[in-house]
Amino acid sequence: MFDEWTVSTWLILLVDIVAIAIVVMFLKRKIQHKLHEVEARQAHQRLQRKRTQTSSSDEPSTKRKS
């Protein structure tokens, strides 16, 4: 089977393999970037919740004094 392949066929195969490698690297980078975005968003939300809980726990103590 391979002995019947011409130089152009091997070249097409090589170009296809390189193209697949480029696409895989691009998709991997894009997915990692999205995961970092999600992690940053979740960290920000945790921080906001922590601030909200801290401020809400301060409010009842001031209300009790009044």
Protein Blocks (a to p, Z undefined) as FASTA:
>chain_A
ZZmpcfklmmmmmmmmmmmmmmmmmmmmmmmmmmmmmmmmmmmmmmmmmmmmmmmmmmmm
mmmmZZ
